Amino acid sequence: MLRRSILVSAIAAAGLLAAAPGAMASVISPESGPIARVELDLPASNGLRAHLETSEKEVVTLELLSEEQSVTYEVQGEVTEAGLKVRFGRLGTIDVAFTPTTTLDSTEPSEGCTGAPRTLREGVFTGTIDFTGERGFVRIEGPQATGSMSVISQWECPDNELAPFRGGARPALRPKGDDETASLHAQSRKCSCFFSAGLHHRSSGGKSIFYGATAEIREAMEIWRVTSVRAAAGAFTFDHETGTAHLRPPAPLSGHATYQRRPGRDLWRSTIRVPLLGAAPLRTDGPRFRAMLYPEYHFD
């Protein structure tokens, strides 16, 4: 499942996973206090998985997942070595204190630096865990949950102790466009929403993918809803020479669509509906929906 490809990875967030203290090579400013990061799994109803984690700027991300769908809530919270407090508007509150049980890692300051160790501990978060998703799609409640707390303490180091920059990872190369590869993207000016289809290696075992997502800001929360499914290659047929495409996504999506490249404005006719956790299905039709067919695969 491509939860954070294309729309989500490009716009939602770039990696809120808590880094282990031992992996921290940069030097934290002496003027700042310790940075606490929390990561924990929560008990969720209706067969969903719930995962919560925080960033160094105390942004709290709560993600609800099924096999093909996800919804992510991002909101500012309070994160300290003592615990976590965050309110998701009218949907609920998580206010828990942390009791460590195991130290997984403890990293002393680098040579020439001074400060407290940077630690990664597992433990129990105890207090209030109360969250109800829109339209009652999920219920999260309980007196406690297990998880981890990483504390990245400030280190004072000489200026020349900064780790040298060695360059980032090389970007993944995308395959060149050919008759075996295509992507179709449709979006509307009426909503912050997106629908895509992609196919690579059409005649040699390739699978098509269909992907729908919406975004909204409500009660100081950024909310992202995503549904993605895979199907046989025949569910997305296309012809780059004529500029045409036909889409028949599998359940839980419904409906079908056709695309025709034309001078002025391409023709997009769709009855496809994308179900979303906690919201009405995404409709992919209407005069404000525009679609384009590309000869590249945009799902890397």
C-alpha positions, 0 to 999 in steps of 0.5 A: 500500500502506498500510503505516503506516495505522491500526494502524501509524501510530497505535501503532508509530511516528510518523515515524522519517525523518531530517530534513535539517539545513537543516530543523531550526528548533528549538534543541538543548540545549547540554548534549546532544551532536551527534545522528547519524541514519543512513539506508541501503538494504541488500541483501536476498534473495527480492526484498525491499527492506530499509531501515534508519533511526535516530531521535534517541534511537538507536532503529534501525528495519529494515523489510523490504518486498514489494509487499503485505507488510512487517515492521518491527524496532525496537530500541535501538542505538548511533549516532555520527558514526563509524557504527552498531552494533545487534543484532537479538537472535538474528536478526543484527547490523549493525556498520558504520563510516561513510566520507563521500563527498559532502556534500549539505547543511551549515547554519551556526548561525542569526544570534546562535547558535554551534556547528558546522554541521549536515551531511548526507552520503552515504557508505559503511557498511563492516563487518558486515551479517548478518541472517536473518529468522524462518523464513529469509524473508530474508537480508541480508549483505555487507561494505558498504552505501551510505547517508546520515548527518545530524549535528545539532550543538548550537547555543547561542542566546539564549532569544529565538532560539527559532523561533515556533510556527506550528501543525501541519498541519491534520488530514485531514477524513474523509468523512461516513458514507454508503451508499458508505462502510464500514470493518470492524475485527476484533481478538482479545483473544488476540493483539496482532493486527488485521484490517480492511476498507474501501471508499470510493466504492462505486459510482463506481470505489472499491476495497476494501482488506484489512489485517492486522497483528500486533505482538510484543516479543521480545529487546528488539525491537518487531516489526510485521508487515503485509499489505495488498491492494486489490481491486474494490469487490465484494470487500467488500459491506455494508448499513448498514441491516441491519448485514451485511457479506461479505468475499472478499479476494484473494490472497495472503489466503485465505478469506471472512467474514460479519458480522451486527450483533446485540443483545448480541454481533455475529456474526463468522464468518471463514475468512480467513488473512493471510500474514505475513513471517517468521511463521505466517498471522494467523487471523481466526476464533475466539471471542475475535475481535470485529468491528464495522462502521462507516459511515466510511472509516478508512484516511486 
